[in-house]
Amino acid sequence: MPYERLIKNYEPVLEDRLVDIWSDTWVLTDGLNRTIPDSSEVGLPRKNKYVGIFYWTWHTLDGTYPPKNNSEILKNHPEAIHDVSHPAWGPLNTRHYWQEPLFGYYTNMDKWVMRKHAQMLADAGVDVVIFDNTNGYLTWEPQYMTLCQAFYEARLDGIKTPQISFMLPFWDLEFTRLQLESLYRHLYRPGIYRDLWFYWKGKPLIMAMPECLVGDPENPYRDKLHKEIREFFTFRPGQPGYECGPSRSDHWGWLEVYPQHGYCRNNDGTFEQVTVGIAQNHSAEKKLTAMNGENVFGRSYTVRNGRDPKPDAKLYGANVEEQWSRAFELDPELIFVTGWNEFTAGRYDIWPPNENGVVNAFPDQFDEEHSRDIEPVKGALKDHYYCQFIGMVRRFKGARPLPVPSEPKTIDIYKGFEEWTDVAPTYYNHKAGTEHRDFPGAMKGTYYRNYTLRNNILRCKVARDQTNLYFYVQTAETLTKPFNKNWMRLFLDIDLCRQTGWEGYDFMVEEYNGEGYALLKKHVEGFIWQAVGRVAYATSGNRLALCIPRALLGLEGKTLDFAFKWSDNMQRDGDILDFYENGNVAPSGRFNYRYKE
């Protein structure tokens, strides 16, 4: 196997190397004008509360066909929905996507994407990603090892990534045995990525049936191996059903319809685990069914009210919101969310293969309404479900209060940067990976390149006096030249209102002239801005400071409470999803820092 060198030289990343960036204090209002809660709404962080998310490592190279995007097919050919012979679908039993992911039709071998996932899930407060190994004997070893390496490198750079675990087949003991033996021999016994393993009740968690490990008295090696594996893990077999709840004392769920059950009851009556699903391939009439069947429990369906008929209902996630309400009611130790990035579905002439079968069936994923992923996409759902997810995680786990600013201070930006030493708080950002993206996609004709990372922003500060606001930013390496396009923009949301400005940003600093001045611009409409004045700036090595008069911002004599964001090398002006993909921003994605006196 290709990991001998890694086994011999592996050094885990110690916890004290990880950087607490206080992402639970960041603020965010999504594209639907929903603001995620802060500590005043959700309370302080709660101990022993965990969030896991179902994650798919089976995105492999398939160069046979170009991507088949069901949402686009149905937009152009609505009559094709149950026409198994319609040419728009292409051949049966081939890979389809319910929508194109924001990062394209990627494979799990693309470390650039895996690093992005590490950051996004860390920012959301996810504790563990649980890999879907429920089908057959494959463990997707090259893919999960690539993800682990990307997460490991992120941890070397201080990012507190989620831990990892696996969910193995529900029924087939032979496939479960084969997977357990492979995972134990290749990952767990050698101790590779042991700092990434998710521990539950003192041992690494595995969602698998321990009874597959029967031993073999006639094969001493296998007999010893099975005994080792039984002792090594905490076993929590997966319950496949959506309605029945646990049928054994150690069962955990992965997806249920509302109202979900609690799993693994503790001695005090509480539960270890509860599931939360985005949608379910289930209907009240047929129970388990294909995602494109009739009356399926899609994103806009609730058990209380049925399907919301409004055209934009799929954007809001009523189904998952109902599921979270049940999870909050049961208040378990761990909430298991399905899911992050399945995206793909096979197409079958009839499924299930019985009297309830759906013609031209897509069992698990179908289109924007009938799908269950949170990862942002290029279609109508954008990052709405990711933002909603962040808010729900905070409601479950709690959050810290906003950091308190230090006393007012006048900064002379031309005297160097020592004056910033005692200015608080420091706002932190992730260190980005050094690798650019240059990797083939999963489907024929897809290849992805991204060389836009330029200035990696690590930390920021804000100071103020009666006349000016001062902004400080520090990058990982020496700053590039200030006259580069879209260089080190500062966005300001002065009134904390998304309905004013571009995505809430009322002012922007850009167009540094290389001679000590930049332009402060006020939002007009769309991504159109009008200059309202010049502001002074100074740079030295990897540090930049700005001085902005309060008068230009309309903040003379006012108590400060605003949000801000740094952005370098934006590629698609006016598209906020660009913040996830290109250049570098602080903080990540749609998040902002908040400065409140």
Secondary structure in CASP SS format (residue, H / E / C, confidence):
PFRMAT SS
TARGET T0000
AUTHOR 0000-0000-0000
METHOD secondary structure of the structure
MODEL  1
M C 1.00
P C 1.00
Y C 1.00
E H 1.00
R H 1.00
L H 1.00
I H 1.00
K H 1.00
N H 1.00
Y C 1.00
E C 1.00
P C 1.00
V C 1.00
L C 1.00
E H 1.00
D H 1.00
R H 1.00
L C 1.00
V C 1.00
D C 1.00
I C 1.00
W C 1.00
S H 1.00
D H 1.00
T H 1.00
W C 1.00
V E 1.00
L C 1.00
T E 1.00
D C 1.00
G C 1.00
L C 1.00
N C 1.00
R C 1.00
T E 1.00
I C 1.00
P C 1.00
D C 1.00
S H 1.00
S H 1.00
E H 1.00
V H 1.00
G C 1.00
L C 1.00
P C 1.00
R C 1.00
K C 1.00
N C 1.00
K C 1.00
Y E 1.00
V E 1.00
G E 1.00
I E 1.00
F E 1.00
Y E 1.00
W C 1.00
T C 1.00
W C 1.00
H C 1.00
T C 1.00
L C 1.00
D E 1.00
G C 1.00
T C 1.00
Y C 1.00
P C 1.00
P C 1.00
K C 1.00
N E 1.00
N H 1.00
S H 1.00
E H 1.00
I H 1.00
L H 1.00
K H 1.00
N H 1.00
H C 1.00
P H 1.00
E H 1.00
A H 1.00
I C 1.00
H C 1.00
D C 1.00
V C 1.00
S C 1.00
H C 1.00
P H 1.00
A H 1.00
W H 1.00
G C 1.00
P C 1.00
L C 1.00
N C 1.00
T C 1.00
R E 1.00
H E 1.00
Y E 1.00
W C 1.00
Q C 1.00
E C 1.00
P E 1.00
L C 1.00
F C 1.00
G C 1.00
Y C 1.00
Y C 1.00
T C 1.00
N C 1.00
M C 1.00
D C 1.00
K H 1.00
W H 1.00
V H 1.00
M H 1.00
R H 1.00
K H 1.00
H H 1.00
A H 1.00
Q H 1.00
M H 1.00
L H 1.00
A H 1.00
D H 1.00
A H 1.00
G C 1.00
V C 1.00
D C 1.00
V E 1.00
V E 1.00
I E 1.00
F E 1.00
D E 1.00
N C 1.00
T C 1.00
N C 1.00
G C 1.00
Y C 1.00
L C 1.00
T C 1.00
W C 1.00
E H 1.00
P H 1.00
Q H 1.00
Y H 1.00
M H 1.00
T H 1.00
L H 1.00
C H 1.00
Q H 1.00
A H 1.00
F H 1.00
Y H 1.00
E H 1.00
A H 1.00
R H 1.00
L H 1.00
D C 1.00
G C 1.00
I C 1.00
K C 1.00
T C 1.00
P C 1.00
Q E 1.00
I E 1.00
S E 1.00
F E 1.00
M E 1.00
L C 1.00
P C 1.00
F C 1.00
W C 1.00
D C 1.00
L H 1.00
E H 1.00
F H 1.00
T H 1.00
R H 1.00
L H 1.00
Q H 1.00
L H 1.00
E H 1.00
S H 1.00
L H 1.00
Y H 1.00
R H 1.00
H H 1.00
L H 1.00
Y H 1.00
R C 1.00
P C 1.00
G C 1.00
I C 1.00
Y C 1.00
R H 1.00
D H 1.00
L H 1.00
W E 1.00
F C 1.00
Y E 1.00
W E 1.00
K C 1.00
G C 1.00
K E 1.00
P E 1.00
L E 1.00
I E 1.00
M E 1.00
A C 1.00
M C 1.00
P H 1.00
E H 1.00
C H 1.00
L C 1.00
V C 1.00
G C 1.00
D C 1.00
P C 1.00
E C 1.00
N C 1.00
P H 1.00
Y H 1.00
R H 1.00
D H 1.00
K H 1.00
L H 1.00
H H 1.00
K H 1.00
E H 1.00
I H 1.00
R H 1.00
E H 1.00
F H 1.00
F C 1.00
T E 1.00
F E 1.00
R C 1.00
P C 1.00
G E 1.00
Q E 1.00
P C 1.00
G C 1.00
Y C 1.00
E C 1.00
C C 1.00
G C 1.00
P C 1.00
S C 1.00
R C 1.00
S C 1.00
D C 1.00
H C 1.00
W E 1.00
G E 1.00
W C 1.00
L C 1.00
E C 1.00
V C 1.00
Y C 1.00
P C 1.00
Q C 1.00
H C 1.00
G C 1.00
Y E 1.00
C E 1.00
R E 1.00
N C 1.00
N C 1.00
D C 1.00
G C 1.00
T C 1.00
F E 1.00
E E 1.00
Q E 1.00
V E 1.00
T E 1.00
V E 1.00
G E 1.00
I C 1.00
A C 1.00
Q E 1.00
N C 1.00
H E 1.00
S E 1.00
A C 1.00
E C 1.00
K C 1.00
K E 1.00
L E 1.00
T C 1.00
A C 1.00
M C 1.00
N C 1.00
G C 1.00
E C 1.00
N C 1.00
V C 1.00
F E 1.00
G C 1.00
R C 1.00
S C 1.00
Y E 1.00
T E 1.00
V C 1.00
R C 1.00
N C 1.00
G E 1.00
R E 1.00
D C 1.00
P C 1.00
K C 1.00
P C 1.00
D C 1.00
A H 1.00
K H 1.00
L H 1.00
Y C 1.00
G C 1.00
A H 1.00
N H 1.00
V H 1.00
E H 1.00
E H 1.00
Q H 1.00
W H 1.00
S H 1.00
R H 1.00
A H 1.00
F H 1.00
E H 1.00
L H 1.00
D C 1.00
P C 1.00
E C 1.00
L E 1.00
I E 1.00
F E 1.00
V E 1.00
T E 1.00
G C 1.00
W C 1.00
N C 1.00
E C 1.00
F C 1.00
T E 1.00
A E 1.00
G E 1.00
R C 1.00
Y E 1.00
D E 1.00
I E 1.00
W E 1.00
P C 1.00
P C 1.00
N C 1.00
E C 1.00
N C 1.00
G C 1.00
V E 1.00
V E 1.00
N E 1.00
A E 1.00
F C 1.00
P C 1.00
D C 1.00
Q C 1.00
F C 1.00
D C 1.00
E C 1.00
E C 1.00
H C 1.00
S C 1.00
R C 1.00
D C 1.00
I C 1.00
E C 1.00
P C 1.00
V E 1.00
K C 1.00
G C 1.00
A C 1.00
L C 1.00
K C 1.00
D C 1.00
H H 1.00
Y H 1.00
Y H 1.00
C H 1.00
Q H 1.00
F H 1.00
I H 1.00
G H 1.00
M H 1.00
V H 1.00
R H 1.00
R H 1.00
F H 1.00
K H 1.00
G C 1.00
A C 1.00
R C 1.00
P C 1.00
L C 1.00
P C 1.00
V C 1.00
P C 1.00
S C 1.00
E C 1.00
P C 1.00
K C 1.00
T C 1.00
I C 1.00
D C 1.00
I C 1.00
Y C 1.00
K C 1.00
G C 1.00
F C 1.00
E H 1.00
E H 1.00
W H 1.00
T C 1.00
D C 1.00
V C 1.00
A C 1.00
P C 1.00
T C 1.00
Y E 1.00
Y E 1.00
N C 1.00
H C 1.00
K C 1.00
A C 1.00
G C 1.00
T C 1.00
E C 1.00
H C 1.00
R E 1.00
D E 1.00
F E 1.00
P E 1.00
G C 1.00
A C 1.00
M E 1.00
K C 1.00
G C 1.00
T C 1.00
Y E 1.00
Y E 1.00
R E 1.00
N E 1.00
Y C 1.00
T C 1.00
L C 1.00
R C 1.00
N C 1.00
N C 1.00
I E 1.00
L E 1.00
R E 1.00
C E 1.00
K E 1.00
V E 1.00
A E 1.00
R E 1.00
D C 1.00
Q C 1.00
T C 1.00
N E 1.00
L E 1.00
Y E 1.00
F E 1.00
Y E 1.00
V E 1.00
Q E 1.00
T E 1.00
A C 1.00
E C 1.00
T C 1.00
L C 1.00
T C 1.00
K C 1.00
P C 1.00
F C 1.00
N C 1.00
K C 1.00
N C 1.00
W C 1.00
M C 1.00
R E 1.00
L E 1.00
F E 1.00
L E 1.00
D E 1.00
I C 1.00
D C 1.00
L C 1.00
C C 1.00
R C 1.00
Q C 1.00
T C 1.00
G C 1.00
W E 1.00
E C 1.00
G C 1.00
Y E 1.00
D C 1.00
F E 1.00
M E 1.00
V E 1.00
E E 1.00
E C 1.00
Y C 1.00
N C 1.00
G C 1.00
E C 1.00
G C 1.00
Y E 1.00
A E 1.00
L E 1.00
L E 1.00
K E 1.00
K E 1.00
H E 1.00
V E 1.00
E E 1.00
G C 1.00
F C 1.00
I E 1.00
W E 1.00
Q E 1.00
A E 1.00
V E 1.00
G E 1.00
R E 1.00
V E 1.00
A E 1.00
Y E 1.00
A E 1.00
T E 1.00
S E 1.00
G C 1.00
N C 1.00
R E 1.00
L E 1.00
A E 1.00
L E 1.00
C E 1.00
I E 1.00
P E 1.00
R H 1.00
A H 1.00
L H 1.00
L H 1.00
G C 1.00
L C 1.00
E C 1.00
G C 1.00
K C 1.00
T C 1.00
L C 1.00
D E 1.00
F E 1.00
A E 1.00
F E 1.00
K E 1.00
W E 1.00
S E 1.00
D E 1.00
N C 1.00
M C 1.00
Q C 1.00
R C 1.00
D C 1.00
G C 1.00
D C 1.00
I C 1.00
L C 1.00
D H 1.00
F H 1.00
Y H 1.00
E H 1.00
N C 1.00
G C 1.00
N E 1.00
V E 1.00
A E 1.00
P C 1.00
S C 1.00
G C 1.00
R C 1.00
F C 1.00
N E 1.00
Y E 1.00
R E 1.00
Y E 1.00
K E 1.00
E C 1.00
END
